[in-house]
Amino acid sequence: MKLLFDQNLSYRLIQALQQEYPDSRHVRDVGLQDAADAVVWQYAAQHDFAIVTKDADFHQRSFLYGHPPKVVWVRIGNGSTVMIESLLRRRVVEVAAFSSNPESAFLILD
């Protein structure tokens, strides 16, 4: 599963999670660090990424528009980058199952 990390998450997650989530990118890597949610959404859909975010707006967008792209909502408040890395590493099997399920559009990780 290719993940596109939103601007509210550290770009350092890309390198830290490269083994678990190869080919993932951060919005800054693709020139979208200051882009509106709609632009990030469209990019992710066109390039087969799932958006990883702490932003509830993508949750709402998922309900309104469905998928693609799929959305992974990280709900751990002010969790550190290390906490988010650990969460995504621990839940890699669940994220993979979510990715392969054609009916699933949204996953909450907390």
C-alpha positions in Angstrom: 0.0 0.0 0.0 1.4 3.4 -1.0 0.7 6.0 1.6 0.6 9.8 1.1 1.4 11.5 4.4 -0.5 14.7 4.9 1.3 17.9 6.0 0.2 17.5 9.6 2.5 14.4 9.8 6.3 14.4 9.7 8.1 13.8 6.5 10.5 11.7 8.6 7.9 8.9 8.6 8.7 8.1 5.0 12.2 6.9 5.8 11.3 5.3 9.1 8.5 3.2 7.6 10.1 2.5 4.2 10.3 -1.3 4.9 6.6 -1.5 5.9 5.2 0.9 3.4 7.5 1.1 0.4 6.8 3.7 -2.3 5.0 6.0 0.2 5.5 9.8 0.0 5.0 12.9 2.0 3.0 15.8 0.4 6.1 17.9 0.5 7.9 15.3 -1.7 5.3 15.8 -4.4 5.0 19.6 -4.1 1.7 19.6 -2.2 2.9 20.8 1.2 0.7 23.9 1.0 -2.1 22.5 -1.2 -5.7 22.5 -0.3 -7.3 19.2 0.8 -9.1 18.9 -2.6 -5.8 19.0 -4.5 -4.2 16.4 -2.2 -7.3 14.2 -2.5 -7.2 14.4 -6.3 -3.4 13.7 -6.4 -3.8 10.7 -4.2 -6.7 9.3 -6.2 -4.8 9.7 -9.5 -1.6 8.1 -8.2 -3.0 5.3 -6.2 -2.1 6.5 -2.8 -4.0 6.2 0.5 -4.0 9.5 2.5 -2.6 9.2 6.0 -3.7 12.2 8.1 -4.6 13.6 11.5 -7.1 15.9 9.8 -10.8 15.2 10.3 -11.5 17.0 7.0 -10.3 13.9 5.0 -12.7 11.8 7.1 -15.6 14.0 6.0 -14.3 14.0 2.4 -14.3 10.2 2.5 -18.0 10.1 3.4 -18.9 12.6 0.8 -16.9 11.2 -2.2 -16.1 7.6 -1.3 -12.9 6.2 -2.6 -10.4 6.4 -4.2 -8.4 7.5 -2.4 -8.7 5.6 0.8 -8.0 7.4 4.0 -6.2 6.4 7.1 -7.0 8.7 10.0 -4.4 8.7 12.8 -6.3 9.7 15.9 -3.7 9.9 18.7 -4.0 13.6 19.5 -0.7 15.3 19.9 1.2 12.1 19.5 4.9 12.4 18.6 6.3 11.2 15.4 7.8 8.2 17.2 4.3 7.3 18.5 2.8 7.6 15.0 5.6 5.5 13.6 5.1 2.8 16.2 1.3 2.8 15.6 1.7 2.4 11.8 4.3 -0.3 12.3 2.2 -2.3 14.8 -0.9 -2.1 12.6 0.7 -2.9 9.3 -1.3 -6.1 8.8 -4.5 -4.2 9.5 -3.5 -1.5 7.0 -2.7 -4.1 4.4 -6.0 -5.8 4.8 -7.8 -2.4 4.6 -5.8 -1.7 1.4 -6.8 -4.9 -0.3 -10.5 -4.7 0.7 -12.4 -3.1 -2.3 -15.3 -2.0 -0.1 -13.2 -0.2 2.6 -12.7 3.5 2.2 -11.7 4.7 5.6 -9.6 3.3 8.5 -9.2 4.9 12.0 -6.0 4.1 13.9 -5.9 5.1 17.5 
